[in-house]
Amino acid sequence: MIPFLDLKSINAKYREELIQAATRVIDSGWYIMGSELKAFEKEYAEYCGTKHCIGVANGLDALILVLRAWKELGKLKDGDEIIVQANTYIASILAITENNLVPVLVEPDTKTYNLSPDSVLAAITDKTKAILPVHLYGLISPMPELMLIAKEHNLLVLEDCAQSHGAQIEGRLAGSWGHAAGFSFYPGKNLGALGDAGAITTNDDELAQTVRAIANYGSHKKYENSYQGVNSRLDEMQAAMLRVKLPYLDKETQRRQEIACKYLIEIKNQHVHTPQVENLTGHVWHLFVITTEHREALQKYLNECNIQTLIHYPIPPHRQKAYTEFNNINLPISERMHNQVLSLPISPVMTDLEVQEVIDALNNFKF
């Protein structure tokens, strides 16, 4: 079986370094908000090209905390509208509603699955206060155009970078375009911890200071609480694991790009549609997602060929029971995508032979 993602093999490459890092943390006797976290925050901010990186418990918390901090700073208030693409993972929506803000779901670009500037412009009202572009599947959103729209309409921009570590446009990385960004380091991400982990990047000093306090029980100083905060901290062990893997991220991304390029060129089945992208080397291909009107049959066939595939995502957020208030919204493009998307194996440990087996299987499938 060609696995969808072989995490064991990915982490095995760094086994000795990971063990050394874990030993270092264990022997330090300091497990929360210590030197490993401080070092990782510095290293990841430098990698992304931002002034600040704040480690938090997970990617969802990263988004929630930025929006919460903007509320505390008076930049947002209950009922403000946040524009986001409708085909995203539900976490992007949860972060908005958790803060008593209103998600405005818009149709994505059919070629890249990402936020469409035209859809954003059509959705702006006097209640719109922010844009939340999700760099879905590792394909970076059209940030120059979105930032121009934001500037013209005085909107905040929060990048959802959960799947886009290292993605870039003309050398400027995801996480450095917006006013802030949220990252996930869930184990399956391109930069994955060995447990839950997340981070926020920003160039805004006041925002960074506020987020740090809210994430630490609302406290800037021990036993003094400025906010009704939460506990969302990136622990020393996960920070140490991430420090081991960060230096290898670009090399792993390059392998993902090689596989994606081969898929794009060699998948020829007319019933299988691949992403249409111009910035091939700017995307990091967290997932390689095809669309087909014959998904069930194709997935069954690929499984019989010992090729594991997954669906990201089978049910759109506005059709979930969690959001009954959105169930009647008509979003045909997003709904069609959710009915047709299928994610192929792609990872830095895939062999050339495995990649070719996937391509051959797709090309040989008779619809």
Contacts in CASP RR format, 6 or more apart in sequence:
PFRMAT RR
TARGET T0000
AUTHOR 0000-0000-0000
METHOD contacts of the structure
MODEL  1
MIPFLDLKSINAKYREELIQAATRVIDSGWYIMGSELKAFEKEYAEYCGT
KHCIGVANGLDALILVLRAWKELGKLKDGDEIIVQANTYIASILAITENN
LVPVLVEPDTKTYNLSPDSVLAAITDKTKAILPVHLYGLISPMPELMLIA
KEHNLLVLEDCAQSHGAQIEGRLAGSWGHAAGFSFYPGKNLGALGDAGAI
TTNDDELAQTVRAIANYGSHKKYENSYQGVNSRLDEMQAAMLRVKLPYLD
KETQRRQEIACKYLIEIKNQHVHTPQVENLTGHVWHLFVITTEHREALQK
YLNECNIQTLIHYPIPPHRQKAYTEFNNINLPISERMHNQVLSLPISPVM
TDLEVQEVIDALNNFKF
1 306 0 8 1.000
1 307 0 8 1.000
1 308 0 8 1.000
2 306 0 8 1.000
2 307 0 8 1.000
2 308 0 8 1.000
2 345 0 8 1.000
2 350 0 8 1.000
2 354 0 8 1.000
2 357 0 8 1.000
2 358 0 8 1.000
3 308 0 8 1.000
3 345 0 8 1.000
4 308 0 8 1.000
4 309 0 8 1.000
4 310 0 8 1.000
4 343 0 8 1.000
4 345 0 8 1.000
5 188 0 8 1.000
5 345 0 8 1.000
5 347 0 8 1.000
6 347 0 8 1.000
6 349 0 8 1.000
7 187 0 8 1.000
7 188 0 8 1.000
9 349 0 8 1.000
10 252 0 8 1.000
10 347 0 8 1.000
10 348 0 8 1.000
10 349 0 8 1.000
11 18 0 8 1.000
11 194 0 8 1.000
13 248 0 8 1.000
13 349 0 8 1.000
14 244 0 8 1.000
14 245 0 8 1.000
14 248 0 8 1.000
17 244 0 8 1.000
18 194 0 8 1.000
18 241 0 8 1.000
18 244 0 8 1.000
21 36 0 8 1.000
21 240 0 8 1.000
21 241 0 8 1.000
21 243 0 8 1.000
21 244 0 8 1.000
22 237 0 8 1.000
22 240 0 8 1.000
22 241 0 8 1.000
24 36 0 8 1.000
24 240 0 8 1.000
25 31 0 8 1.000
25 36 0 8 1.000
25 236 0 8 1.000
25 237 0 8 1.000
25 240 0 8 1.000
28 35 0 8 1.000
28 36 0 8 1.000
28 236 0 8 1.000
30 236 0 8 1.000
31 235 0 8 1.000
31 236 0 8 1.000
31 237 0 8 1.000
32 233 0 8 1.000
32 235 0 8 1.000
32 236 0 8 1.000
33 216 0 8 1.000
33 233 0 8 1.000
33 236 0 8 1.000
34 236 0 8 1.000
35 236 0 8 1.000
36 236 0 8 1.000
36 237 0 8 1.000
36 239 0 8 1.000
36 240 0 8 1.000
36 243 0 8 1.000
37 55 0 8 1.000
37 233 0 8 1.000
37 234 0 8 1.000
37 235 0 8 1.000
37 236 0 8 1.000
37 239 0 8 1.000
39 239 0 8 1.000
39 243 0 8 1.000
40 53 0 8 1.000
40 55 0 8 1.000
40 234 0 8 1.000
40 239 0 8 1.000
40 240 0 8 1.000
40 242 0 8 1.000
40 243 0 8 1.000
40 246 0 8 1.000
41 52 0 8 1.000
41 53 0 8 1.000
41 54 0 8 1.000
41 55 0 8 1.000
41 199 0 8 1.000
41 239 0 8 1.000
42 53 0 8 1.000
43 243 0 8 1.000
43 246 0 8 1.000
44 53 0 8 1.000
44 199 0 8 1.000
44 201 0 8 1.000
44 242 0 8 1.000
44 246 0 8 1.000
45 51 0 8 1.000
45 52 0 8 1.000
45 53 0 8 1.000
45 201 0 8 1.000
47 166 0 8 1.000
47 173 0 8 1.000
47 246 0 8 1.000
47 249 0 8 1.000
48 166 0 8 1.000
48 173 0 8 1.000
48 174 0 8 1.000
48 175 0 8 1.000
48 176 0 8 1.000
48 181 0 8 1.000
48 201 0 8 1.000
49 173 0 8 1.000
49 176 0 8 1.000
49 201 0 8 1.000
50 175 0 8 1.000
50 176 0 8 1.000
50 181 0 8 1.000
50 201 0 8 1.000
50 202 0 8 1.000
50 203 0 8 1.000
51 202 0 8 1.000
51 203 0 8 1.000
51 205 0 8 1.000
51 208 0 8 1.000
52 200 0 8 1.000
52 201 0 8 1.000
52 202 0 8 1.000
52 203 0 8 1.000
52 204 0 8 1.000
52 205 0 8 1.000
52 208 0 8 1.000
53 199 0 8 1.000
53 200 0 8 1.000
53 201 0 8 1.000
54 199 0 8 1.000
54 200 0 8 1.000
54 201 0 8 1.000
54 202 0 8 1.000
54 208 0 8 1.000
54 211 0 8 1.000
54 212 0 8 1.000
54 215 0 8 1.000
55 62 0 8 1.000
55 197 0 8 1.000
55 198 0 8 1.000
55 199 0 8 1.000
55 200 0 8 1.000
55 215 0 8 1.000
55 233 0 8 1.000
55 234 0 8 1.000
55 239 0 8 1.000
56 62 0 8 1.000
56 65 0 8 1.000
56 198 0 8 1.000
56 199 0 8 1.000
56 200 0 8 1.000
56 211 0 8 1.000
56 215 0 8 1.000
56 232 0 8 1.000
56 233 0 8 1.000
56 234 0 8 1.000
57 196 0 8 1.000
57 197 0 8 1.000
57 198 0 8 1.000
57 215 0 8 1.000
57 231 0 8 1.000
57 232 0 8 1.000
57 233 0 8 1.000
57 234 0 8 1.000
58 184 0 8 1.000
58 186 0 8 1.000
58 196 0 8 1.000
58 197 0 8 1.000
58 198 0 8 1.000
58 232 0 8 1.000
59 91 0 8 1.000
59 162 0 8 1.000
59 182 0 8 1.000
59 183 0 8 1.000
59 184 0 8 1.000
59 185 0 8 1.000
59 186 0 8 1.000
59 197 0 8 1.000
59 198 0 8 1.000
59 199 0 8 1.000
60 91 0 8 1.000
60 94 0 8 1.000
60 95 0 8 1.000
60 184 0 8 1.000
61 198 0 8 1.000
61 215 0 8 1.000
61 230 0 8 1.000
61 232 0 8 1.000
62 182 0 8 1.000
62 183 0 8 1.000
62 184 0 8 1.000
62 198 0 8 1.000
62 199 0 8 1.000
62 200 0 8 1.000
63 91 0 8 1.000
63 92 0 8 1.000
63 95 0 8 1.000
63 132 0 8 1.000
63 158 0 8 1.000
63 160 0 8 1.000
63 182 0 8 1.000
64 94 0 8 1.000
64 95 0 8 1.000
64 98 0 8 1.000
64 99 0 8 1.000
65 200 0 8 1.000
65 211 0 8 1.000
65 214 0 8 1.000
65 215 0 8 1.000
65 230 0 8 1.000
65 232 0 8 1.000
66 158 0 8 1.000
66 180 0 8 1.000
66 182 0 8 1.000
66 200 0 8 1.000
66 202 0 8 1.000
66 207 0 8 1.000
66 211 0 8 1.000
67 76 0 8 1.000
67 82 0 8 1.000
67 95 0 8 1.000
67 96 0 8 1.000
67 98 0 8 1.000
67 99 0 8 1.000
67 101 0 8 1.000
67 130 0 8 1.000
67 158 0 8 1.000
68 99 0 8 1.000
68 214 0 8 1.000
69 207 0 8 1.000
69 210 0 8 1.000
69 211 0 8 1.000
69 214 0 8 1.000
70 76 0 8 1.000
70 130 0 8 1.000
70 156 0 8 1.000
70 207 0 8 1.000
71 77 0 8 1.000
71 78 0 8 1.000
71 99 0 8 1.000
72 210 0 8 1.000
72 214 0 8 1.000
72 227 0 8 1.000
73 206 0 8 1.000
73 207 0 8 1.000
73 210 0 8 1.000
75 129 0 8 1.000
75 156 0 8 1.000
76 99 0 8 1.000
76 101 0 8 1.000
76 129 0 8 1.000
76 130 0 8 1.000
76 156 0 8 1.000
78 100 0 8 1.000
78 101 0 8 1.000
79 100 0 8 1.000
79 101 0 8 1.000
79 102 0 8 1.000
79 127 0 8 1.000
80 101 0 8 1.000
80 102 0 8 1.000
80 127 0 8 1.000
80 128 0 8 1.000
80 129 0 8 1.000
80 130 0 8 1.000
81 101 0 8 1.000
81 102 0 8 1.000
81 103 0 8 1.000
81 104 0 8 1.000
81 125 0 8 1.000
81 127 0 8 1.000
81 128 0 8 1.000
81 129 0 8 1.000
81 130 0 8 1.000
82 96 0 8 1.000
82 101 0 8 1.000
82 102 0 8 1.000
82 103 0 8 1.000
82 104 0 8 1.000
82 128 0 8 1.000
82 129 0 8 1.000
82 130 0 8 1.000
82 131 0 8 1.000
82 132 0 8 1.000
82 158 0 8 1.000
83 104 0 8 1.000
83 106 0 8 1.000
83 115 0 8 1.000
83 120 0 8 1.000
83 123 0 8 1.000
83 124 0 8 1.000
83 128 0 8 1.000
83 130 0 8 1.000
83 131 0 8 1.000
83 132 0 8 1.000
84 92 0 8 1.000
84 93 0 8 1.000
84 96 0 8 1.000
84 103 0 8 1.000
84 104 0 8 1.000
84 105 0 8 1.000
84 106 0 8 1.000
84 115 0 8 1.000
84 131 0 8 1.000
84 132 0 8 1.000
84 133 0 8 1.000
84 134 0 8 1.000
85 105 0 8 1.000
85 106 0 8 1.000
85 107 0 8 1.000
85 108 0 8 1.000
85 113 0 8 1.000
85 114 0 8 1.000
85 115 0 8 1.000
85 116 0 8 1.000
85 119 0 8 1.000
85 133 0 8 1.000
85 134 0 8 1.000
85 136 0 8 1.000
85 334 0 8 1.000
86 105 0 8 1.000
86 106 0 8 1.000
86 107 0 8 1.000
86 108 0 8 1.000
86 316 0 8 1.000
86 317 0 8 1.000
86 318 0 8 1.000
86 329 0 8 1.000
86 331 0 8 1.000
86 334 0 8 1.000
87 108 0 8 1.000
87 113 0 8 1.000
87 136 0 8 1.000
87 313 0 8 1.000
87 316 0 8 1.000
87 333 0 8 1.000
87 334 0 8 1.000
87 337 0 8 1.000
87 338 0 8 1.000
88 134 0 8 1.000
88 136 0 8 1.000
88 160 0 8 1.000
88 317 0 8 1.000
89 134 0 8 1.000
89 162 0 8 1.000
89 312 0 8 1.000
89 313 0 8 1.000
89 317 0 8 1.000
90 313 0 8 1.000
90 317 0 8 1.000
90 320 0 8 1.000
90 322 0 8 1.000
91 160 0 8 1.000
91 162 0 8 1.000
92 132 0 8 1.000
92 134 0 8 1.000
92 160 0 8 1.000
92 317 0 8 1.000
93 103 0 8 1.000
93 105 0 8 1.000
93 317 0 8 1.000
93 323 0 8 1.000
95 132 0 8 1.000
96 102 0 8 1.000
96 103 0 8 1.000
96 132 0 8 1.000
97 103 0 8 1.000
97 323 0 8 1.000
102 127 0 8 1.000
104 123 0 8 1.000
104 128 0 8 1.000
105 317 0 8 1.000
105 318 0 8 1.000
105 326 0 8 1.000
105 329 0 8 1.000
105 331 0 8 1.000
105 334 0 8 1.000
106 115 0 8 1.000
106 116 0 8 1.000
106 119 0 8 1.000
106 120 0 8 1.000
106 122 0 8 1.000
106 123 0 8 1.000
107 116 0 8 1.000
107 119 0 8 1.000
107 331 0 8 1.000
107 332 0 8 1.000
107 333 0 8 1.000
107 334 0 8 1.000
108 114 0 8 1.000
108 115 0 8 1.000
108 116 0 8 1.000
108 119 0 8 1.000
108 136 0 8 1.000
108 333 0 8 1.000
108 334 0 8 1.000
108 337 0 8 1.000
109 115 0 8 1.000
109 116 0 8 1.000
109 119 0 8 1.000
109 142 0 8 1.000
110 333 0 8 1.000
110 337 0 8 1.000
111 275 0 8 1.000
111 276 0 8 1.000
111 277 0 8 1.000
112 139 0 8 1.000
112 275 0 8 1.000
112 276 0 8 1.000
112 277 0 8 1.000
113 136 0 8 1.000
113 137 0 8 1.000
113 139 0 8 1.000
113 275 0 8 1.000
113 289 0 8 1.000
113 337 0 8 1.000
114 133 0 8 1.000
114 134 0 8 1.000
114 135 0 8 1.000
114 136 0 8 1.000
114 139 0 8 1.000
114 140 0 8 1.000
114 141 0 8 1.000
114 142 0 8 1.000
115 131 0 8 1.000
115 133 0 8 1.000
115 134 0 8 1.000
115 141 0 8 1.000
115 142 0 8 1.000
115 146 0 8 1.000
117 142 0 8 1.000
117 145 0 8 1.000
117 146 0 8 1.000
117 149 0 8 1.000
120 131 0 8 1.000
120 146 0 8 1.000
120 149 0 8 1.000
121 149 0 8 1.000
124 149 0 8 1.000
124 153 0 8 1.000
124 155 0 8 1.000
128 153 0 8 1.000
128 155 0 8 1.000
129 155 0 8 1.000
129 156 0 8 1.000
130 155 0 8 1.000
130 156 0 8 1.000
130 157 0 8 1.000
130 158 0 8 1.000
131 146 0 8 1.000
131 149 0 8 1.000
131 150 0 8 1.000
131 155 0 8 1.000
131 156 0 8 1.000
131 157 0 8 1.000
131 158 0 8 1.000
132 157 0 8 1.000
132 158 0 8 1.000
132 159 0 8 1.000
132 160 0 8 1.000
133 141 0 8 1.000
133 143 0 8 1.000
133 146 0 8 1.000
133 157 0 8 1.000
133 159 0 8 1.000
133 160 0 8 1.000
134 141 0 8 1.000
134 160 0 8 1.000
134 162 0 8 1.000
134 163 0 8 1.000
135 141 0 8 1.000
135 159 0 8 1.000
135 160 0 8 1.000
135 161 0 8 1.000
135 163 0 8 1.000
135 164 0 8 1.000
135 167 0 8 1.000
135 174 0 8 1.000
136 163 0 8 1.000
137 163 0 8 1.000
137 275 0 8 1.000
137 285 0 8 1.000
137 286 0 8 1.000
137 287 0 8 1.000
137 288 0 8 1.000
137 289 0 8 1.000
137 312 0 8 1.000
137 343 0 8 1.000
138 163 0 8 1.000
138 164 0 8 1.000
138 167 0 8 1.000
138 190 0 8 1.000
138 283 0 8 1.000
138 284 0 8 1.000
138 285 0 8 1.000
138 286 0 8 1.000
138 287 0 8 1.000
139 164 0 8 1.000
139 167 0 8 1.000
139 275 0 8 1.000
139 277 0 8 1.000
139 283 0 8 1.000
139 285 0 8 1.000
140 164 0 8 1.000
140 167 0 8 1.000
140 168 0 8 1.000
140 169 0 8 1.000
140 174 0 8 1.000
140 279 0 8 1.000
140 282 0 8 1.000
140 283 0 8 1.000
140 284 0 8 1.000
141 159 0 8 1.000
143 159 0 8 1.000
143 169 0 8 1.000
143 172 0 8 1.000
143 174 0 8 1.000
143 177 0 8 1.000
143 178 0 8 1.000
144 169 0 8 1.000
146 157 0 8 1.000
146 177 0 8 1.000
147 157 0 8 1.000
147 177 0 8 1.000
147 178 0 8 1.000
149 155 0 8 1.000
150 156 0 8 1.000
150 157 0 8 1.000
150 178 0 8 1.000
156 179 0 8 1.000
156 180 0 8 1.000
157 177 0 8 1.000
157 178 0 8 1.000
157 179 0 8 1.000
157 180 0 8 1.000
158 178 0 8 1.000
158 179 0 8 1.000
158 180 0 8 1.000
158 181 0 8 1.000
158 182 0 8 1.000
159 174 0 8 1.000
159 175 0 8 1.000
159 177 0 8 1.000
159 178 0 8 1.000
159 180 0 8 1.000
159 181 0 8 1.000
159 182 0 8 1.000
160 181 0 8 1.000
160 182 0 8 1.000
161 167 0 8 1.000
161 174 0 8 1.000
161 175 0 8 1.000
161 181 0 8 1.000
161 182 0 8 1.000
161 183 0 8 1.000
161 201 0 8 1.000
162 182 0 8 1.000
162 183 0 8 1.000
162 184 0 8 1.000
162 186 0 8 1.000
162 189 0 8 1.000
163 184 0 8 1.000
163 189 0 8 1.000
163 190 0 8 1.000
163 286 0 8 1.000
163 287 0 8 1.000
164 174 0 8 1.000
164 175 0 8 1.000
164 190 0 8 1.000
164 284 0 8 1.000
164 286 0 8 1.000
165 174 0 8 1.000
165 183 0 8 1.000
165 189 0 8 1.000
165 190 0 8 1.000
165 191 0 8 1.000
165 249 0 8 1.000
165 253 0 8 1.000
165 284 0 8 1.000
165 286 0 8 1.000
166 173 0 8 1.000
166 174 0 8 1.000
166 190 0 8 1.000
166 249 0 8 1.000
166 250 0 8 1.000
166 253 0 8 1.000
166 284 0 8 1.000
167 173 0 8 1.000
167 174 0 8 1.000
167 282 0 8 1.000
167 283 0 8 1.000
167 284 0 8 1.000
168 174 0 8 1.000
168 282 0 8 1.000
169 177 0 8 1.000
169 279 0 8 1.000
169 282 0 8 1.000
174 181 0 8 1.000
175 181 0 8 1.000
175 182 0 8 1.000
175 183 0 8 1.000
175 201 0 8 1.000
176 201 0 8 1.000
176 203 0 8 1.000
179 202 0 8 1.000
179 204 0 8 1.000
179 207 0 8 1.000
180 200 0 8 1.000
180 201 0 8 1.000
180 202 0 8 1.000
180 204 0 8 1.000
180 207 0 8 1.000
181 200 0 8 1.000
181 201 0 8 1.000
181 202 0 8 1.000
182 198 0 8 1.000
182 199 0 8 1.000
182 200 0 8 1.000
182 201 0 8 1.000
183 198 0 8 1.000
183 199 0 8 1.000
183 200 0 8 1.000
183 201 0 8 1.000
184 197 0 8 1.000
184 198 0 8 1.000
185 191 0 8 1.000
185 192 0 8 1.000
185 193 0 8 1.000
185 195 0 8 1.000
185 196 0 8 1.000
185 197 0 8 1.000
185 198 0 8 1.000
185 199 0 8 1.000
185 238 0 8 1.000
185 242 0 8 1.000
186 192 0 8 1.000
186 193 0 8 1.000
186 195 0 8 1.000
186 196 0 8 1.000
186 197 0 8 1.000
187 193 0 8 1.000
187 194 0 8 1.000
187 195 0 8 1.000
189 286 0 8 1.000
190 249 0 8 1.000
190 252 0 8 1.000
190 253 0 8 1.000
190 256 0 8 1.000
190 284 0 8 1.000
190 286 0 8 1.000
191 242 0 8 1.000
191 245 0 8 1.000
191 246 0 8 1.000
191 249 0 8 1.000
192 241 0 8 1.000
192 242 0 8 1.000
192 245 0 8 1.000
193 238 0 8 1.000
193 241 0 8 1.000
193 242 0 8 1.000
194 237 0 8 1.000
194 238 0 8 1.000
194 241 0 8 1.000
195 238 0 8 1.000
196 238 0 8 1.000
197 234 0 8 1.000
197 238 0 8 1.000
197 239 0 8 1.000
197 242 0 8 1.000
198 234 0 8 1.000
199 234 0 8 1.000
200 208 0 8 1.000
200 211 0 8 1.000
202 208 0 8 1.000
202 211 0 8 1.000
209 220 0 8 1.000
210 227 0 8 1.000
212 220 0 8 1.000
213 219 0 8 1.000
213 220 0 8 1.000
213 226 0 8 1.000
213 227 0 8 1.000
213 229 0 8 1.000
214 227 0 8 1.000
214 229 0 8 1.000
214 230 0 8 1.000
215 229 0 8 1.000
215 230 0 8 1.000
215 231 0 8 1.000
215 232 0 8 1.000
215 233 0 8 1.000
216 229 0 8 1.000
216 231 0 8 1.000
216 233 0 8 1.000
217 225 0 8 1.000
217 229 0 8 1.000
217 230 0 8 1.000
217 231 0 8 1.000
218 225 0 8 1.000
218 226 0 8 1.000
218 227 0 8 1.000
218 228 0 8 1.000
218 229 0 8 1.000
218 230 0 8 1.000
219 225 0 8 1.000
219 226 0 8 1.000
219 229 0 8 1.000
220 226 0 8 1.000
251 348 0 8 1.000
252 348 0 8 1.000
253 284 0 8 1.000
253 285 0 8 1.000
255 348 0 8 1.000
255 350 0 8 1.000
256 284 0 8 1.000
256 285 0 8 1.000
256 286 0 8 1.000
256 346 0 8 1.000
256 347 0 8 1.000
256 348 0 8 1.000
257 280 0 8 1.000
257 281 0 8 1.000
257 282 0 8 1.000
257 283 0 8 1.000
257 284 0 8 1.000
257 285 0 8 1.000
259 285 0 8 1.000
259 288 0 8 1.000
259 346 0 8 1.000
259 350 0 8 1.000
259 355 0 8 1.000
260 280 0 8 1.000
260 283 0 8 1.000
260 285 0 8 1.000
260 288 0 8 1.000
260 346 0 8 1.000
261 280 0 8 1.000
262 355 0 8 1.000
262 359 0 8 1.000
263 274 0 8 1.000
263 288 0 8 1.000
263 344 0 8 1.000
263 346 0 8 1.000
263 355 0 8 1.000
263 358 0 8 1.000
263 359 0 8 1.000
264 274 0 8 1.000
264 275 0 8 1.000
264 280 0 8 1.000
266 359 0 8 1.000
266 363 0 8 1.000
267 274 0 8 1.000
267 290 0 8 1.000
267 359 0 8 1.000
267 362 0 8 1.000
267 363 0 8 1.000
268 363 0 8 1.000
269 362 0 8 1.000
269 363 0 8 1.000
269 365 0 8 1.000
269 367 0 8 1.000
271 292 0 8 1.000
271 293 0 8 1.000
271 294 0 8 1.000
271 367 0 8 1.000
272 290 0 8 1.000
272 291 0 8 1.000
272 292 0 8 1.000
272 298 0 8 1.000
272 362 0 8 1.000
273 290 0 8 1.000
273 291 0 8 1.000
273 292 0 8 1.000
274 288 0 8 1.000
274 290 0 8 1.000
275 288 0 8 1.000
275 289 0 8 1.000
277 283 0 8 1.000
285 346 0 8 1.000
287 312 0 8 1.000
287 343 0 8 1.000
287 346 0 8 1.000
288 343 0 8 1.000
288 344 0 8 1.000
288 346 0 8 1.000
289 312 0 8 1.000
289 341 0 8 1.000
289 342 0 8 1.000
289 343 0 8 1.000
289 344 0 8 1.000
290 341 0 8 1.000
290 342 0 8 1.000
290 343 0 8 1.000
290 344 0 8 1.000
290 362 0 8 1.000
291 337 0 8 1.000
291 340 0 8 1.000
291 341 0 8 1.000
291 342 0 8 1.000
292 298 0 8 1.000
292 340 0 8 1.000
292 342 0 8 1.000
293 340 0 8 1.000
294 367 0 8 1.000
295 311 0 8 1.000
295 339 0 8 1.000
295 340 0 8 1.000
295 341 0 8 1.000
295 342 0 8 1.000
297 367 0 8 1.000
298 342 0 8 1.000
298 362 0 8 1.000
298 365 0 8 1.000
298 367 0 8 1.000
299 309 0 8 1.000
299 311 0 8 1.000
299 342 0 8 1.000
301 361 0 8 1.000
301 365 0 8 1.000
302 308 0 8 1.000
302 309 0 8 1.000
302 358 0 8 1.000
302 361 0 8 1.000
302 362 0 8 1.000
302 365 0 8 1.000
303 309 0 8 1.000
305 357 0 8 1.000
305 361 0 8 1.000
307 344 0 8 1.000
307 345 0 8 1.000
307 357 0 8 1.000
307 358 0 8 1.000
307 361 0 8 1.000
308 345 0 8 1.000
309 342 0 8 1.000
309 343 0 8 1.000
309 344 0 8 1.000
309 345 0 8 1.000
310 342 0 8 1.000
310 343 0 8 1.000
311 341 0 8 1.000
311 342 0 8 1.000
311 343 0 8 1.000
312 341 0 8 1.000
312 343 0 8 1.000
313 338 0 8 1.000
313 341 0 8 1.000
314 338 0 8 1.000
315 338 0 8 1.000
316 331 0 8 1.000
316 334 0 8 1.000
316 335 0 8 1.000
316 338 0 8 1.000
317 323 0 8 1.000
317 326 0 8 1.000
318 326 0 8 1.000
318 327 0 8 1.000
318 329 0 8 1.000
318 331 0 8 1.000
318 334 0 8 1.000
319 326 0 8 1.000
319 327 0 8 1.000
319 335 0 8 1.000
319 338 0 8 1.000
344 358 0 8 1.000
344 362 0 8 1.000
345 354 0 8 1.000
345 358 0 8 1.000
END
